[in-house]
Each structure stands twice: as C-alpha cells, then as structure tokens.
Amino acid sequence: MPTQPESDVQASEDAFRTEVRQFLAAHFPAELSGTGNMLAGLDGPTNETPVQKKWREAVGERGWGTPTWPKEYGGGGLTKGQARIIEHEFAKVGAYNPIGGMGVMMFGPTLLEYGDEKQKLEHIPPICRGEIRWCQGYSEPNAGSDLANLQTFAVDKGDHYLVNGQKTWTSGGQWADKCFAIVRTDRSDKHKGISFMLIDMDAPGVEVRPITMISGTSPFCETFFTDVKVPKENLVGREGQGWTIGKRLLQHERTNISGGGRLAGMMGQSLADVAKKYCETGGDGALVNKVLRDKIADFEIRSNSFLLTARRAVEESKAQGGVSEISSVLKKVGTKLAQERSELLIEIRGLQGLGWEGDEFGDDELEDVRGWLFGKAATIYGGSTEVQNNIIAKRVLGMLDHQ
C-alpha cells in the first residue's frame, strides 16, 4: 500500500495540533489548571463542580478522553500520533484528562475485545463520556495470589444468574455504579469453571464495607453478594471463558499501574527541588550531602529510563494488537521504583517527613507520608511481585517448571 508522504503527515499533525489548542482555549477553564481527575481516584465520590462537569462534557463529546477508541462507541477514533498531540497540548496548559478510572484503564479495553455488540453499545459510550464508575470484583479472602481459587458462585436460573459470595479489596467499591467480576459457574474445573459478569452495585443483595488502611484512607472495600440477580446479558463472552478474559484485563491493569501510572504521576515533583528546600546547599546551589545527591541522581536516571522504556513497550504491544505479558515486567519494576521514590522523599524531609497531622506540617508533607504508606501495597495489588516473577519466567523467558 502507498504510504502518505512525510510532508503530508506533518501538515496533518500541525493542523490537528492547532485544533487541539483552539479547543483548549475555548473550553478549558484556567482555574482547573494543575488539578487532577476525580474519576481516576478512589478516595471519594465524584462530586463535580459545574466547571469540572462542563470540562468533562466537552472532552467526552469529542471522545478525546479515550482518543484511540472506536468512534462508533464514543471514542475519538484517532491515531496514536494524534493521541500524543492531545496529551502534549493538554500538559502545556496544565489541563487534565477528565475521563478515566477503571472503566478506561481496565474494563473498557477488555470489553472492546471480548464483548458483544450490544454490550459495547451499552457500556462503552458512558465510559468515554465519564458518566459512570466501575469497580473490580476479583480477589476474595481465600483467593488472592491464587485468584483461580475464587468461590463466589453464580447459579443459572434461566433468564438470570443468582450470585452469592464475597469479594475483597474492591477498589472504590463504595463509590462505583457497576462492577466487573469473575465468578464461578462450574465447580468441576478450577479455571474453566470461571465466568466474567457485570453486576450493578445498587442491585438488591450487594453490600459494601470500606476497609480503613494504614494510610488513613479507605479506598478498598469488602463486597458481599447475597442472592444478587444478574441478567444473562451481563455475561461477557461464554460461560467458562472468564479466566481468559480476566487475565487479559489484568494485563491492562498492570500496564496502567506501572507503565506511566503511579510512578509517572509522581514524577511531576522534582526530588532535587524538594531536597534543596530541606537540605543544606553550597554556594553553587548543589546539595552538600554527597550521598543523598548520588541517591537522587541514581534514582532519577533509573526512573526516567524506565518510563521511556515503559512507553516504548506499551506502544509496541498496542501495535501488535494489545497488551502482553511484558506488562508483568513493567508492573514489577515500576511499582518498586514508586516505593523507592516515596522512601527518598521521607529521607529528604527528615522529621518533617514523618508527620501524620498537625499545623506544623504542610499539606504536601502529610500527603507524601500517607502516599508512602499506601504505596506499600503497590507490589501486592494487581498481582504480587512473586506472581509477576512466575509470569516473567514462564511466559516472557520461556522457562518451564522442572519436575
């Protein structure tokens, strides 16, 4: 097939960049510059102000919150190059993407691959418009790392399933509208007996109990299902296909947790700049503490190298049709780097890095302490580091278990 001349590609990108800038000038309120996306958080309900709502609706109407998703389902229908232009131009003016959360990061891409046409038309457009929040029903009290041991059971009742069981670590469950869950429909086979279902969180029989974490927040929940009716049309794929679909979704989750997720979000705050506020500097403005200076430099080199590698790996995986097992490498390395960064911030601040409450501590100091504690779970959720090591050994390196 003939390729488009490079000059035409450049002209097209320049025209699109102008379009994005004009859109931002017309729709992005300066008062929101530097703020974040509430849909992507787990700490509370989406209590939008009128200004925030108007911004979300403007982006959602164009599908630019999910720029590469198909236009027929509410996405932007754009190329990866155009998506990068949106990202860059938004960043220049401090604009955040108001469309996000688990629907964008995990469930949406999975439904686009495995859902039927009716399910895509029903569920994808509200995700693209930021009108709905999803949560994940995976882990159970006795099915964490051994997720396939899950026991939440769905009984076929003809026109619906009757679901009974318990999920735990349901991120944002108390704020969510719907839940994508893997449940057991057959007890005779550990993996083939699992199915993937969509459950309304306001359905009779659904009970959510928030779990208070060491960080002082309650982003996770215990979720109980007692005789919950789930319509047959809420089964994604076939009965028994849930393990395959569920693993695919986890690849999306791991990619977002690491390859530009938590770590990328932390990188806006320069460790060197923070250190110069709390530590002694010389006449040249450099840190006097050479050991700390080396630690910061070493971390910045490794973390920035990782973020560049992660972006390349994600783009290569998507070019080949989606995410892959490389997401386990990204998750393993990215979450460890995020924990290292939090620990460095505590070390840099000294006593000011150990505050829990009180007027003598700034908001950023308190936030980073809680973030340091919350981040301890990063190497566990989404599949523990030990699980990732197994996946890397078997599926990336091709190593087989020796009997």
N, C-alpha and C positions, 0 to 999 in steps of 0.2 A: 504494500500500500504506500502511496506517495505521502511523504511527511510534510508538515506545514513548514514553510521557510522560517528560519530563526527570527528574521526581522518582523514577520507577521505575528509570531508568538509574543515577541517583546511588545509590539504595539497593542496586542490584545490585553496583555497583562497591565500595561500602563493605563489603558482605558478602564480596566476593572479597578485598578488602584484609585483612580480618580473617582469612580463611582462609590467606592467604599468611603473615601474621605468626605464626599458630599453627603453621604448617608449619615456619617458620624456628626458632621456639622449641623445637620437638620434634626437629628433625633437623640444624640447622647447628651444628657444633662451634665454640665460641668461639676455640679455638686456631688455627682456619683463617682467622680474620678478617684481612683485608688481604692475603692471599696470592692467587696467580694460578692460572689454569687451564693445566695442563701440556699438555692436548690441543691448546691453541691455539698452543703454542710449537713451535719447530723445533730446539731445541738439545740434545735428548736423548730417550731412551726414556721411556715413561710408567711410571715406577717409583712407583706409588702406595703410600702408607702405608695401613694398614687404615682409618684415619679418613677419608682422602681418598676411598677406594673406597666407603665407606659413604655419604658425602655424594653422590658421583656417582650411585650406585644409587638414592638417594632422589629426586633430581631427575629422573633418567631414567625412573623408574617412573611419574611423573606427566606426563612429556612436557614439563616446564617449561623444559628446556634449549632446546627448539625449540617455543616456545609456540603459534605460529600455524600450524604444520604440521598436516596432517590427522591426526585421532586414530586412524584405521584403520591408519596406518603407524607409530604410536608417538609422534606429536607431541601437543601439548596440545589442539589443536582450539579454541584460544581466540581472542578478538577482539584487535585491535591495542591497544585500551584496556586489556584485561586483561594483555597482554604488557608494557605500560608500567608497570602496577602492580607486576608481578613485578620488573621492572628497578629500580624506585624502592625497593621494600621490601628487596630484596637489598642495594642500595647502602647503605641506612641502617645495616645491621648489619655492613657490610664483607664480605658474602658474595659470592663469585664464582660465575659460571655454570660448572659443571664439564663441560658438554657443549660441544664446539667443534671447531676445526680446519678443515681444508679440506672435510671431509665436510659440515659445517654451512654454511660460508661460500660454497662454490662448487659442489661436486658435487651435494649433496642437492637444492637448489632446481632445478638443471638436470634431474636425473633425474625429479623430480616433474612436470616439464613434458614431457619427451621419452621417458621410459622406459615400457616396457610394464608391465602389472600384476604379472607375475611378478618383474620386476627391482625394482620398488618394494617389494614384499613381502619380497624377499630382502635388499636393501641399505639401505633407509631406517630400519627399526627399530633395527639395530645402531648407526647414526649417532646416532639420538635417545637411545640409552642410553649413548653414549660408549664403545662397546666396540671400535671399530675406527678406525684411522688411514689416511687416504688421502693420496696424493701426486699431483702433476700431471705428465704426460708431454707437454709441448708443445714447448718450444724445442729446437733442435738446433744443432750447431756452425755450420751454414750456413743456419739458419732461425731467426733471432731476430726482428728487427722485420719481416722478410719471412717471417712464420710459414708462409704457404701454400707456401713452397718446401721444406717438410719432405720427407724422403726415406725415413724408416722405413717399411718396406713389409710388408704383410700379404698372404700368398698364400692363396687359398681352397683348402683341402684336403678339402672335402666336409663333414665334421662339425665341423671346426675351422679356424682360421687359423694360419699359421705366420709369426711376426713376427721380422723381422731389422732392426736399425738401432741408432741411438744417440740418446739424449736428454741434454740438459744443463740445469743449473740446476734439477734436480729437488729442490725444497724438501722437506727432511725425508725424503728417499727411503730413507735407511738405517734409519729407524725405522718406516716405513709398512708396512701389511699389504697394501694394494691401490693400484693406480694407474689413474687415468682418463687416457686418452691419445688423441691424434689421430694417425692413421697413414694412409699412402697405400694404397689398394686398387686404384687405376687411375692409370697414368702418362700417359694421354692427355689429361687435363684437370687443370689446376693446382688449382682449387678444388673441382670436382665429384668429383675422384678421392680425396677425403679422407673417412675414416670415423672414428667415435668408438667406442673399445673400452675394456673394463675388463680389467686384467691383474693377476694375483696376483703380488706381489713375491717370493714364495717359490717361484715356478714354476721348473723347470729351465731354465737358459739366461739368467736375469736376473742381472746383475752390477752392483753399486753401488759407486762410488768417491767418497767425500766430497771436496769442494773446500775447502781452507783459505782463508778470506777475510782481507782486510786487518785486519778487526776481531779476528782471532784465533780466531773460531768457524768451524765447518764445517756450516752449516745446509743448504748446497746440495750437490748431487751430480751426477756423470756417471752415467748409467744405460745399460747395454748390453743389447740383446736379441739372443740368438743362438739361432735355431730355437725360439723360445718358442711353445708351443701355447696358443692362446686359443680356448675353446669358442665355438661360433656364438651361443649365448645371451648372450654377453658383448658382442655388438654392440648399441649403443644407437641406436635409430632405424633408418634404412635405410642400406645402403651408399651412400656419396656424400653423405650428409647431415651428415657430420662437421664441415664448415666452418661450417654454420649453427648446429649445437649448440655447437661450440667457441667461437664468437663470443658466444653467449648466456652461456656460463659466464664468459667474460672480463668481461662486464658486471657479473656478481655479484662477481668478484674485485676489479675496480676500485672498485666501491662500498664494499666492505669495507676496501680498502687506505686509502681516503681519508675517506669519509663517516662518520667515527666510529671508524675503525680505528686506525692507528698514532698519529695526532695526538690523538685522543680519549684513548687510553691514556696519553699523555704529560702530559695536562693536569692530572692529579691533583697534580702538583708545581708549586707557585706560583713563577714566576720572581722575583717581588718578594721572597718569603720567602727564596729561595736567595740573592739579591743582598744582603739585609740581613745574612747570615752572613759574606759575603766582602768586602763593600764598606763604606766609611765612611758613617755616617748622622748626621744632625743631631739637634738637641735634640727636634725634632718626630717623630723616627723615620723621616723621609724620606731617600732616598739623596741624598748630597751631589753626586754626579756627575750633572748635569742631562742630559747627552747620553745616558748609559745609562738614566736614568729615562725619558726620552722614547722610547727604543728599546723598552723593556719595555712601556710603556703602548701604544705603537703596535701592537706585536705582539699583545698581549692583546686589543685591540679587534678587530683583523682576524681573529685565530684564533677567537675566540668568535663573531663574526659568521658566519664560515664554518661552524662546527659547527652553529649554529642553521639556517643555510640548507641545509646538507647533510641534516640530519634532515628538514626540510620536503620537500626534493626527493626523498629516498628514500621517504618516506611517500606522496607524490603519485604516484611511479612505481609503487609497490606497489598503490595504489588503482586504477591503470589497468591492472593485470594483471601487473606485474613491473617489473624494472629496465629502463632505457632508455639511449640514448646520452648522457643527462645524466651518466652515470657517468664519462664521459671528462673532463667539466668538473671533477667532484669529485676525480678522480684527479690531474689536472694541478695544481690549486690546493692540495689537501690535502697532497700529498707535498712540494711546495715549502715550505709552511708548517712541516711537520715538520722539514725540513732547517734552516730558519731558526731554529727553537727550539733545536735541538741546537747550532748555532753560537753562539747567545746564551748558552747555558749554559757553553760553553768560555770565551767572553769574560768572563763574570761571575766565573768562578773564577780567572782568570789562570793562574799557574803550576800551581796545584792542579787546573786543568782540562786538563792535558797529561800526566797520569800514565798509565803502562801497567801497572806493577806496583810493589810495594814497600809496606812498612808505613806510610810517610809519607802514603799516600793512602787515603782512606776507600772503602768498597765502592761507595757511590753515585757518587763521583768517577770511579772506574775504569769502572763500568758506563756512565756517560754518555759517556766518551771512546770506548768501543767502540761505543756506540749511535750516536754522531756519525759514526764511520767506516762502520758498517753502513748507516746511512741514506743514504749517497751513492748506493746502488743503487736507492733507492725511486723515483726519477724514471726508472728504466730498466725494472725488472721490472713485469709486468702490462701491458706496452705502454709504450714510451718516451714522453716528453713530445712528441717530434716526431710520433709516431704519433697521440697524442691530439689534437694540433693539427689534423691532417688530418681526423680523425673529426669534430671540432667544426665545422670549416669546411664539410665536405660534408653531414653528417647533422643537425647542430644548426642551423647558419646557412643551410643550403641553397645553399651556394656550389658551383659546378661548375667543373671544370678547363676553362681556355680553351685551345683547340688553337692 
